[in-house]
Amino acid sequence: MSCPESIRLEPADLEAQAEAALRALREHDAVVPVDLPEGLRVWVITRYQEGRKALTDPRFVKDMRCLQDPSHGFAGQRYAEDVLAIEGRHVLNSDGAEHVRLRSVVASYFTAQASAGHEAEVRQIAATLSEKVASQKRVDLMSAYAQPLPELAIGRIIGVPDDTMPVIGRLSRQLSSRDNPATAPMRRAYSDLVDLVRDLTAHPATDPRTVISGLQKAVARGDLSRREAASTLMVLFAAGISTTATGLGHAAATLMCTQAVLRPLLGSAEGATSLVDEILRHHPPIQFTSWRFAPLDVTVGTTTIPAGSLVLILLASANRDPAAFPDADALVPDRPAKPANLTFGRGPHYCIGAHLARLEITIGLQTLFERLPDLQLINPHEQTTWRGLLLDRTITSLPVTTQTP
């Protein structure tokens, strides 16, 4: 079996460069072998139809223990952004009945109804943060607003004190960075986060409505081990903070650039919903799905992915596939509901926090622009710098001027 020629993928500081690289992958083929900077080869599924099917294809697994050959998968090595596959047992590295068991313990806290129940609290957090932004003439919108909003919101749902969440957010961002996870600083960050999580769960939760309380009850029932409970919390932090912050920051910058056309849509519930969904299609906060593995040869379209391969679905490219979305590179808020975009995945691994993320981004945008209608980027958005490559590509900073009256 001949192997298609691989393409090398490098981090890009500017989003136009990244978008061009991802477009080139999609135009090259539906399935492309890609070499990452560390020398790791992954197979990337780039187009909508193939990506949509792959998200529910049981031939791709999340649990790397299914790989029998020691040379398969990560082959015993550590690579940047591998932490969600390597560390602990949780919903992002499990399959089948084990995945259902781990997911069921926390799923009820993130349903559409449960998320809607937090609307008033999210609005209060957004209002407080927007007042702090308004008190400064120039401010970094990421560190002052987009990052702390999801930190505080998910922290309260989980049951973490407000003053602890910035530390957890910092450690989570460090662990998802492009640094080698085997280095001393990265191992220290992981150890520090584990210690924090253990401290949080060491004593009975004071609020029975929190995720921590639910996890403690699951451990007491024998539905979950203490180690699995800790890993579950860590993945909720990893998945529930940085991605939403990226989505909120990028959406705010987009609306600062297009206020006359798009911003009025925030004034109605229906308009805000369609606007946020379209922005998330156009620019998913997470470009690639988390790791999947092929235990056996898997044919996708006309390409056979060899047994033992690492597989990523390129959501940012699939969502811009012109075969699925007419005028795919344009923001079209009244775009038809079907086909559904793949921003939050599909099937058993559909993002557990999708409802909460949409709520936070929608309320975050509404509150910000109601309080600061003259908010402006200091630099053109095309000059905004980004960090990361695969699972956690995010804005480094977003300087704005508030121009408060």
VEXNU-55616 format. One record per residue (C-alpha): x, y, z; residue in one letter; residue number from 0. Coordinates in steps of 0.25 Angstrom, whole numbers, plus 5000, padded with zeros to 4 digits. Example, Ala and Ser with C-alpha at 12.3 -4.5 7.8 and 13.67 -1.06 7.14 Angstrom:
2
   east   north     up   rest    nr
   5049    4982   5031      a     0
   5055    4996   5029      s     1
END
This chain:
405
   east   north     up   rest    nr
   5000    5000   5000      m     0
   5006    5013   4996      s     1
   5005    5025   5005      c     2
   5001    5039   5000      p     3
   5011    5050   5001      e     4
   5010    5057   5015      s     5
   5009    5071   5017      i     6
   5017    5079   5028      r     7
   5008    5087   5038      l     8
   5014    5099   5046      e     9
   5009    5108   5056      p    10
   5004    5122   5050      a    11
   5004    5135   5058      d    12
   4994    5141   5048      l    13
   4980    5135   5046      e    14
   4981    5138   5031      a    15
   4993    5129   5030      q    16
   4986    5118   5038      a    17
   4974    5118   5030      e    18
   4982    5118   5017      a    19
   4989    5105   5022      a    20
   4976    5098   5026      l    21
   4970    5102   5013      r    22
   4982    5096   5005      a    23
   4980    5083   5013      l    24
   4965    5082   5009      r    25
   4968    5085   4995      e    26
   4979    5075   4995      h    27
   4970    5063   4999      d    28
   4959    5059   5008      a    29
   4969    5051   5016      v    30
   4984    5056   5017      v    31
   4996    5051   5025      p    32
   5002    5063   5033      v    33
   5015    5064   5039      d    34
   5015    5072   5052      l    35
   5027    5081   5057      p    36
   5032    5070   5066      e    37
   5032    5060   5055      g    38
   5019    5053   5059      l    39
   5011    5048   5047      r    40
   4995    5050   5048      v    41
   4985    5047   5038      w    42
   4975    5059   5036      v    43
   4961    5058   5031      i    44
   4959    5071   5024      t    45
   4945    5071   5018      r    46
   4931    5072   5023      y    47
   4924    5059   5018      q    48
   4937    5050   5022      e    49
   4938    5058   5035      g    50
   4924    5056   5039      r    51
   4924    5041   5037      k    52
   4937    5040   5044      a    53
   4932    5046   5057      l    54
   4923    5034   5059      t    55
   4931    5024   5052      d    56
   4934    5013   5062      p    57
   4946    5008   5055      r    58
   4953    5021   5061      f    59
   4955    5020   5076      v    60
   4959    5030   5087      k    61
   4965    5020   5096      d    62
   4980    5018   5092      m    63
   4980    5005   5100      r    64
   4973    4999   5088      c    65
   4986    5000   5080      l    66
   4994    4987   5082      q    67
   5007    4990   5075      d    68
   5016    4998   5083      p    69
   5020    5006   5071      s    70
   5006    5011   5069      h    71
   5000    5024   5073      g    72
   5010    5032   5081      f    73
   5019    5020   5082      a    74
   5022    5023   5097      g    75
   5027    5037   5094      q    76
   5021    5051   5099      r    77
   5017    5062   5089      y    78
   5011    5075   5090      a    79
   4996    5076   5092      e    80
   4995    5061   5096      d    81
   4991    5062   5110      v    82
   4976    5059   5108      l    83
   4979    5046   5101      a    84
   4990    5042   5111      i    85
   4987    5047   5125      e    86
   4976    5040   5134      g    87
   4963    5033   5130      r    88
   4952    5042   5125      h    89
   4941    5045   5114      v    90
   4952    5049   5104      l    91
   4960    5037   5104      n    92
   4950    5026   5106      s    93
   4940    5018   5097      d    94
   4927    5010   5098      g    95
   4921    5006   5112      a    96
   4933    5013   5119      e    97
   4931    5026   5112      h    98
   4916    5025   5115      v    99
   4919    5023   5130      r   100
   4929    5034   5131      l   101
   4920    5044   5123      r   102
   4907    5041   5131      s   103
   4912    5045   5144      v   104
   4914    5060   5139      v   105
   4904    5061   5127      a   106
   4892    5066   5135      s   107
   4900    5078   5139      y   108
   4902    5083   5125      f   109
   4889    5080   5118      t   110
   4881    5091   5111      a   111
   4872    5093   5123      q   112
   4883    5092   5133      a   113
   4891    5103   5125      s   114
   4879    5112   5123      a   115
   4877    5111   5139      g   116
   4891    5118   5140      h   117
   4887    5130   5131      e   118
   4885    5140   5142      a   119
   4898    5137   5148      e   120
   4906    5137   5135      v   121
   4899    5151   5133      r   122
   4904    5156   5146      q   123
   4918    5151   5144      i   124
   4918    5158   5130      a   125
   4912    5171   5136      a   126
   4923    5171   5147      t   127
   4934    5169   5137      l   128
   4929    5179   5127      s   129
   4929    5189   5137      e   130
   4944    5187   5140      k   131
   4947    5187   5125      v   132
   4939    5201   5124      a   133
   4947    5206   5136      s   134
   4960    5206   5127      q   135
   4963    5214   5115      k   136
   4971    5203   5108      r   137
   4970    5188   5112      v   138
   4974    5174   5108      d   139
   4960    5168   5105      l   140
   4965    5154   5106      m   141
   4971    5155   5120      s   142
   4960    5165   5125      a   143
   4948    5159   5120      y   144
   4948    5147   5110      a   145
   4956    5138   5119      q   146
   4951    5141   5133      p   147
   4936    5140   5129      l   148
   4936    5125   5125      p   149
   4946    5122   5137      e   150
   4936    5128   5147      l   151
   4924    5122   5141      a   152
   4929    5108   5140      i   153
   4936    5109   5154      g   154
   4923    5112   5160      r   155
   4916    5101   5153      i   156
   4927    5091   5158      i   157
   4928    5097   5172      g   158
   4941    5104   5172      v   159
   4944    5118   5179      p   160
   4945    5130   5170      d   161
   4959    5133   5175      d   162
   4964    5119   5171      t   163
   4959    5119   5157      m   164
   4970    5128   5151      p   165
   4980    5119   5156      v   166
   4973    5107   5150      i   167
   4971    5115   5137      g   168
   4986    5118   5136      r   169
   4990    5103   5139      l   170
   4980    5098   5129      s   171
   4985    5108   5118      r   172
   5000    5104   5121      q   173
   4997    5089   5120      l   174
   4990    5091   5106      s   175
   5001    5099   5101      s   176
   5011    5095   5090      r   177
   5022    5092   5101      d   178
   5027    5078   5102      n   179
   5019    5071   5113      p   180
   5031    5063   5118      a   181
   5038    5076   5122      t   182
   5040    5079   5137      a   183
   5031    5092   5136      p   184
   5020    5084   5130      m   185
   5021    5073   5139      r   186
   5020    5083   5151      r   187
   5008    5089   5145      a   188
   5001    5076   5144      y   189
   5005    5072   5158      s   190
   5000    5086   5163      d   191
   4987    5084   5156      l   192
   4985    5070   5162      v   193
   4988    5075   5176      d   194
   4977    5086   5174      l   195
   4967    5077   5169      v   196
   4970    5067   5181      r   197
   4969    5079   5191      d   198
   4955    5083   5184      l   199
   4949    5069   5186      t   200
   4956    5065   5199      a   201
   4944    5071   5208      h   202
   4929    5069   5206      p   203
   4923    5079   5196      a   204
   4915    5090   5203      t   205
   4906    5092   5191      d   206
   4899    5079   5187      p   207
   4896    5085   5173      r   208
   4911    5086   5169      t   209
   4918    5076   5160      v   210
   4928    5073   5171      i   211
   4916    5069   5180      s   212
   4911    5060   5169      g   213
   4925    5054   5167      l   214
   4927    5051   5182      q   215
   4913    5044   5182      k   216
   4917    5036   5170      a   217
   4930    5031   5177      v   218
   4922    5028   5189      a   219
   4913    5019   5181      r   220
   4925    5012   5174      g   221
   4921    5018   5160      d   222
   4934    5025   5159      l   223
   4948    5024   5165      s   224
   4954    5036   5172      r   225
   4965    5036   5161      r   226
   4954    5037   5150      e   227
   4947    5048   5158      a   228
   4960    5056   5158      a   229
   4962    5053   5143      s   230
   4948    5057   5140      t   231
   4949    5071   5147      l   232
   4963    5073   5140      m   233
   4957    5071   5126      v   234
   4945    5080   5130      l   235
   4955    5091   5133      f   236
   4963    5088   5120      a   237
   4951    5088   5111      a   238
   4942    5098   5118      g   239
   4951    5110   5119      i   240
   4961    5113   5108      s   241
   4951    5109   5096      t   242
   4940    5118   5101      t   243
   4950    5129   5103      a   244
   4955    5128   5089      t   245
   4941    5127   5084      g   246
   4937    5140   5092      l   247
   4949    5148   5089      g   248
   4949    5145   5074      h   249
   4934    5147   5073      a   250
   4936    5161   5080      a   251
   4947    5165   5071      a   252
   4938    5161   5059      t   253
   4927    5169   5063      l   254
   4936    5181   5066      m   255
   4940    5180   5051      c   256
   4926    5178   5046      t   257
   4917    5186   5056      q   258
   4907    5192   5046      a   259
   4904    5179   5039      v   260
   4904    5168   5050      l   261
   4904    5175   5064      r   262
   4889    5179   5063      p   263
   4886    5164   5063      l   264
   4890    5163   5078      l   265
   4877    5170   5081      g   266
   4868    5158   5079      s   267
   4869    5144   5085      a   268
   4867    5138   5071      e   269
   4877    5148   5064      g   270
   4887    5146   5075      a   271
   4886    5130   5074      t   272
   4887    5130   5059      s   273
   4899    5140   5059      l   274
   4907    5132   5070      v   275
   4905    5119   5063      d   276
   4909    5125   5050      e   277
   4922    5131   5056      i   278
   4925    5118   5063      l   279
   4923    5111   5049      r   280
   4932    5121   5042      h   281
   4943    5120   5053      h   282
   4942    5108   5063      p   283
   4949    5111   5076      p   284
   4955    5097   5074      i   285
   4961    5095   5060      q   286
   4963    5080   5062      f   287
   4956    5069   5069      t   288
   4963    5063   5081      s   289
   4971    5050   5078      w   290
   4966    5038   5071      r   291
   4973    5025   5067      f   292
   4972    5015   5057      a   293
   4974    5001   5063      p   294
   4973    4995   5049      l   295
   4974    5000   5035      d   296
   4962    5009   5032      v   297
   4958    5014   5018      t   298
   4952    5028   5017      v   299
   4948    5031   5003      g   300
   4959    5027   4994      t   301
   4970    5027   5005      t   302
   4974    5016   5015      t   303
   4979    5021   5028      i   304
   4989    5011   5033      p   305
   4986    5003   5046      a   306
   4992    5010   5058      g   307
   4991    5024   5052      s   308
   4987    5036   5060      l   309
   4975    5043   5054      v   310
   4969    5057   5055      l   311
   4957    5063   5049      i   312
   4959    5077   5044      l   313
   4947    5084   5048      l   314
   4951    5098   5044      a   315
   4953    5093   5030      s   316
   4940    5084   5029      a   317
   4932    5096   5034      n   318
   4937    5104   5022      r   319
   4935    5093   5012      d   320
   4928    5099   5000      p   321
   4922    5086   4996      a   322
   4914    5087   5009      a   323
   4913    5102   5011      f   324
   4910    5111   5000      p   325
   4919    5124   5001      d   326
   4926    5116   5012      a   327
   4936    5127   5015      d   328
   4926    5138   5018      a   329
   4918    5140   5031      l   330
   4903    5138   5028      v   331
   4895    5138   5040      p   332
   4882    5134   5034      d   333
   4889    5122   5028      r   334
   4880    5109   5027      p   335
   4881    5100   5039      a   336
   4885    5089   5031      k   337
   4895    5083   5029      p   338
   4898    5085   5043      a   339
   4912    5090   5046      n   340
   4922    5081   5053      l   341
   4928    5092   5063      t   342
   4924    5083   5075      f   343
   4925    5070   5068      g   344
   4915    5059   5066      r   345
   4910    5046   5072      g   346
   4914    5040   5086      p   347
   4926    5050   5088      h   348
   4918    5063   5084      y   349
   4923    5074   5093      c   350
   4917    5072   5107      i   351
   4918    5087   5109      g   352
   4912    5092   5096      a   353
   4900    5098   5102      h   354
   4908    5105   5113      l   355
   4918    5111   5103      a   356
   4907    5116   5094      r   357
   4901    5123   5106      l   358
   4914    5129   5111      e   359
   4918    5134   5097      i   360
   4904    5140   5094      t   361
   4902    5147   5108      i   362
   4917    5151   5108      g   363
   4915    5158   5094      l   364
   4901    5164   5098      q   365
   4906    5170   5111      t   366
   4919    5175   5106      l   367
   4913    5183   5095      f   368
   4902    5188   5103      e   369
   4911    5194   5113      r   370
   4922    5198   5103      l   371
   4915    5201   5089      p   372
   4928    5209   5085      d   373
   4938    5198   5088      l   374
   4949    5197   5077      q   375
   4961    5189   5074      l   376
   4974    5196   5075      i   377
   4980    5188   5064      n   378
   4973    5182   5052      p   379
   4968    5168   5055      h   380
   4976    5163   5044      e   381
   4988    5167   5052      q   382
   4984    5159   5064      t   383
   4994    5149   5068      t   384
   4990    5135   5072      w   385
   4997    5123   5079      r   386
   4996    5108   5078      g   387
   4994    5099   5066      l   388
   4984    5087   5068      l   389
   4975    5086   5080      l   390
   4977    5100   5087      d   391
   4979    5111   5077      r   392
   4975    5124   5084      t   393
   4977    5139   5083      i   394
   4990    5143   5091      t   395
   4984    5157   5094      s   396
   4973    5166   5089      l   397
   4976    5181   5092      p   398
   4964    5190   5091      v   399
   4960    5204   5094      t   400
   4947    5206   5102      t   401
   4945    5221   5098      q   402
   4935    5222   5110      t   403
   4927    5235   5110      p   404
END
